[in-house]
Amino acid sequence: MNAIKVIGIDLAKSVFQICVWMSDGTVTSNRKVSRSKLLDTVRQFPVDTPIAMEACATSHYWGRTFHSMGYPVRLIPTQHVKALTRHQKNDANDALAICETAFRPGIHFVPVKTIEQQDIKALRNTRQLMVEQRTAIVNQTRALIAEQGVTIPVGINVLQQQLPDIIEDADNIISLTLRRFLFSLLENMHLLNEHINTLEHEIAALCQQQPKYKTLLTIPGVGPLIAAAFLSEVNAEQFTNGRQLSAWCGLVPRQHSSDGKNMLTSMTKNGNRGLRTLIIHGARAVMRCVQKRDDALGKWLRKVIERRGKMKATIALANKLTRIAWRLLAESTNFNMSMAFSIN
């Protein structure tokens, strides 16, 4: 019987492309559907028919919607779909490539995020945007006063402490126009500080509703922001072991091997850049006090530093902490941290 094997949907804002791929490899239809008719069109297909989409904007919303209607959903990373897009780039070819990619071996599908995960990620992204805006204001302020011959030591806190005195100091040569502008920039900094603190409290409040949040905080170097990143970005079920998660984060060496000769170079930097950056920052925080640690982690780190140097030891620690985080996310029982640090 020639049944539907998969339905590939190329997502868009208003017009969607639906490709129906049959079990014998033929395509019965590949047509455009408006947003208002998308759900009615999908309901015409048998329940339990797999639906494949690219992991892109709005894909998690549609994934939850189709899943609630009884259709299994597969979200495919964009780079895999792009590799199978043939001929010209258009919606029809994209939908066809989605169908072809859905059943290729070795594809790491993206789990559909829950509303709670997307809420945490939305707050994290908003906080990151405000941090970048504050950094831009600080850099602008430093540049403006430097042009008037006034310098401030490095550090945002130092700038916020010294800037009011600089504005009020009548002995410096800063013009009246620039003083008013600097006062406005300082007010914006304080306003952004308040918004960032509020967002951090909201992130912590949302994460505390997740059962694994407090467990993640027991990992050295993992604070509220890193734990929130793991909760919003990682589904432990999509990885067989912790090594797969660390490879997904780009914390493993890049391989360039041929003819039986293995060559490992710098780390791949694949996957989620923001999560990888946070993990490395957490590892750096642990490395600051490594000489004072007498536990298994400290002994292991000192040996790695002796063999490979401090920078490579930091990445190795980030790799280990990522694998421990996967273990904690994957297990429902309490995890022995002393056993975790003995994992190679």
Disulfide bonds with the S-S distance in Angstrom:
none
